[in-house]
Amino acid sequence: MGTSVASFAQHDHQAATNVFVVSSNVRLRESVHGKLGHPRWNVFEASSGAGALEVLHQHEDGDGVLLLDPMLPDLDPDEFHGMVKRRFPNTQVVTLNARTGQMQAGDGATTPVSKWLMELVNVDRVAGGNVRGIRAEEMLPRLQTERNNLRGMVGNSALMQRAYELTRMVAARDTTVLVTGESGTGKDLVAQEIHQISPRRKQPFVVVNCSAIPESLLEAELFGYTKGAFTGAVQSRIGRIHAAHGGTLFLDEIGDMPLSLQGKLLRFLEQGEVQRLGGNDNLKVDVRVVAATNVHLKQQIEKQLFRDDLYYRLAIFPIQLPPLRERMEDLEDLAATFLNRFGAGMTIGYEAMQVLAKHDWPGNVRELRNVMERATILAGSGRVILAEHILL
């Protein structure tokens, strides 16, 4: 066991509660302290377990919170945790995820440091500076249960919380939904979540990308066709609308649907029936429709490229997804999520995070995902994403 004692920097002597940040990563300590800069707290930094124990002895007269990076250079983290628990029962230990710098609960779930600290700020304000009755170990699981993210989506900003709320409100109904937002904002994830938490979740979820299918084939894909309806139609086939019977039909990029097909789609939405190409029978179909677009449909209406009656039939319940530049408070969460996906065991440096924060992200979350994947490749065998690895 090492015996070297790390230097400590005490900040803000007027604080009522002690916060100890223990990590050999100086950038991580500085980042946490920067976000914790609140006048009601004393903040101490330690780079080793031995150093942490020394400063804890010096300040054992009051309650405290210890933020622990388990990659200690001198002590086993479990051993250290046990020592703190025995010797300093008034100090609550919360583990930092060694890879991402996020707060980590016992079940492995994580919460970004900034979110956890913001909750501590809010509790402190309500309690008038006295957080002695709040257990940090209990606060983290409570934070995680309050995170209302949809599956597959990341972000706790007010704009995203509103989108989550609207999604849950409409999911249980059969109401037609129009999801709007720039490319790369996650419209397909909202459509999937609407289906997954709806009574139709055990039935098909059928996706039609209206911009990816040639106009000459889109009608047959949507509505199906009978044998001999056109050259090459050697047998009858149901369309994707019929294939979604009982479930959900997701019409992605609906703004690119040819004007010639919009009237037939409108009739289906109003009557719940489809007629295959070359056929005379109207087939009753029970389908819930979710549409999405990255274009401004009202502008398309003004240009006579989109039917206004179809728009109003689709936009019964609109959900708007914000671009990333309007919810930059979610950037840290998103970057950590993609780092976990593409670079297990890696962390992102302070300067690299600053580069990400200064970008306006025209490609939104999709662009960030690509940037993070590329950065993990450029970092090679290194464990830290540096600014030079962020190519925009």
Long-range contacts (C-beta under 8 A, 24 or more apart in sequence): 1-50, 1-74, 1-75, 2-48, 2-50, 2-73, 2-74, 2-75, 3-50, 3-74, 4-48, 4-50, 4-51, 4-74, 5-48, 5-50, 5-51, 5-54, 6-45, 6-46, 6-47, 6-48, 6-50, 6-51, 6-52, 7-47, 7-51, 8-44, 8-45, 8-46, 8-51, 8-55, 9-44, 9-45, 10-42, 10-43, 10-44, 11-37, 11-42, 11-43, 11-44, 12-37, 12-38, 12-39, 12-41, 12-42, 12-43, 13-42, 14-39, 14-40, 15-39, 15-40, 15-41, 15-42, 15-43, 16-40, 16-41, 16-129, 16-130, 17-41, 17-42, 17-62, 17-63, 17-64, 17-65, 17-124, 17-129, 17-131, 17-132, 18-42, 18-44, 18-59, 18-62, 18-63, 18-64, 18-65, 18-91, 19-43, 19-44, 19-64, 19-65, 19-66, 19-67, 20-44, 20-45, 20-46, 20-52, 20-55, 20-56, 20-64, 20-65, 20-66, 20-67, 20-91, 21-45, 21-46, 21-67, 22-46, 22-47, 22-48, 22-49, 22-51, 22-52, 22-66, 22-67, 22-68, 22-69, 22-72, 23-47, 23-67, 23-68, 23-69, 23-71, 23-96, 24-48, 24-69, 24-71, 24-72, 24-73, 25-69, 25-71, 25-347, 27-349, 27-350, 28-69, 28-96, 28-101, 28-347, 30-350, 31-101, 31-113, 31-350, 32-67, 32-96, 32-101, 32-113, 32-117, 35-113, 35-114, 35-117, 36-117, 36-120, 38-121, 38-124, 40-124, 40-129, 41-124, 47-73, 48-72, 48-73, 48-74, 48-75, 49-73, 49-74, 49-75, 49-80, 50-74, 50-75, 52-80, 52-84, 53-80, 53-83, 53-84, 53-87, 56-84, 56-87, 56-88, 56-91, 60-87, 60-88, 60-90, 60-91, 62-90, 62-132, 63-90, 63-91, 63-92, 63-131, 63-132, 64-88, 64-90, 64-91, 64-92, 65-91, 65-92, 65-94, 65-120, 65-136, 66-91, 66-92, 66-93, 66-94, 67-94, 67-96, 67-103, 67-113, 68-93, 68-94, 68-95, 68-96, 69-96, 69-98, 69-101, 70-95, 70-96, 70-98, 71-98, 92-135, 92-136, 92-137, 93-136, 93-137, 94-136, 94-137, 94-140, 98-347, 99-339, 99-340, 99-344, 99-345, 99-346, 99-347, 100-336, 100-339, 100-340, 100-347, 101-336, 101-347, 102-336, 103-140, 103-143, 105-140, 105-141, 105-144, 109-144, 110-336, 111-140, 111-143, 111-144, 111-147, 112-332, 112-333, 112-336, 114-332, 115-143, 115-147, 115-156, 115-333, 116-140, 116-143, 119-143, 150-189, 150-190, 150-193, 151-189, 151-193, 151-196, 152-186, 152-189, 152-192, 152-193, 153-186, 153-189, 153-190, 153-193, 154-330, 154-333, 154-334, 154-337, 154-365, 155-327, 155-330, 155-333, 155-334, 156-329, 156-330, 156-333, 157-322, 157-327, 157-329, 157-330, 159-322, 159-326, 159-327, 160-322, 160-327, 160-330, 163-190, 163-319, 163-320, 163-321, 163-322, 166-317, 166-319, 167-193, 167-194, 167-197, 167-319, 168-197, 170-194, 170-317, 170-319, 171-197, 171-198, 172-197, 172-198, 172-199, 174-288, 175-316, 175-317, 176-269, 176-288, 176-289, 176-290, 176-291, 176-313, 176-314, 176-316, 176-317, 177-289, 177-290, 177-291, 177-316, 177-317, 177-318, 177-319, 178-254, 178-290, 178-291, 178-292, 178-293, 178-297, 178-314, 178-315, 178-316, 178-317, 178-318, 178-319, 179-290, 179-291, 179-292, 179-293, 179-318, 179-319, 179-321, 180-292, 180-293, 180-294, 180-297, 180-318, 180-319, 180-320, 180-321, 181-292, 181-294, 181-320, 181-321, 181-322, 181-323, 182-294, 182-321, 182-323, 182-364, 183-294, 183-363, 183-364, 183-366, 184-324, 184-363, 184-364, 184-365, 184-366, 184-367, 185-321, 185-322, 185-323, 185-324, 185-364, 185-365, 186-321, 186-365, 187-252, 187-292, 187-294, 187-321, 188-250, 188-252, 188-292, 190-290, 190-292, 190-319, 190-321, 191-248, 191-250, 191-252, 191-290, 191-292, 192-250, 194-248, 194-290, 195-247, 195-248, 195-250, 195-288, 195-290, 198-248, 198-288, 200-246, 200-247, 200-248, 200-288, 203-244, 203-245, 203-246, 203-247, 203-248, 204-243, 204-244, 204-245, 204-246, 204-247, 204-248, 205-244, 205-247, 205-248, 205-250, 206-240, 206-241, 206-243, 206-244, 206-247, 206-248, 206-249, 206-250, 207-250, 207-252, 208-240, 208-249, 208-250, 208-251, 208-252, 209-252, 209-253, 210-251, 210-252, 210-253, 210-254, 210-255, 210-256, 210-257, 211-252, 211-253, 211-256, 212-253, 215-258, 215-260, 215-261, 218-257, 218-258, 218-261, 219-261, 219-264, 219-277, 220-277, 222-261, 222-265, 223-264, 223-268, 223-274, 223-275, 223-276, 223-277, 224-274, 224-276, 224-277, 225-276, 225-277, 225-278, 225-279, 226-276, 226-277, 226-278, 226-279, 227-278, 228-278, 229-276, 229-277, 229-278, 229-279, 230-277, 230-278, 233-277, 233-278, 236-276, 236-279, 237-276, 238-276, 239-274, 239-276, 241-268, 241-274, 241-285, 241-287, 242-274, 242-283, 242-285, 244-285, 244-287, 245-285, 245-286, 245-287, 246-286, 246-287, 247-287, 247-288, 248-287, 248-288, 248-289, 248-290, 249-287, 249-288, 249-289, 249-290, 250-290, 250-291, 250-292, 251-289, 251-290, 251-291, 251-292, 252-291, 252-292, 253-292, 253-293, 253-294, 254-291, 254-292, 254-293, 254-314, 255-293, 255-294, 255-295, 255-297, 255-300, 255-306, 256-293, 256-295, 259-304, 259-305, 259-306, 259-307, 262-306, 262-307, 262-310, 263-307, 263-310, 265-310, 266-307, 266-309, 266-310, 266-313, 269-310, 269-313, 269-314, 270-313, 289-314, 323-361, 323-364, 324-361, 324-364, 324-365, 324-367, 324-368, 325-360, 325-361, 328-357, 331-356, 331-357, 331-368, 334-365, 334-368, 335-368, 335-372, 338-368, 338-369, 338-372, 338-373, 339-372, 339-376, 339-385, 341-372, 341-373, 342-372, 342-373, 342-376, 343-372, 343-375, 343-376, 343-379, 343-385, 345-383, 346-376, 346-379, 346-382, 346-383, 346-384, 346-385, 347-383, 347-384, 347-385, 348-375, 348-384, 348-385, 349-384, 349-385, 349-386, 349-387, 351-386, 351-387, 352-385, 352-386, 352-387, 352-389, 352-390, 354-387, 355-387, 355-390, 355-392, 356-390, 359-392
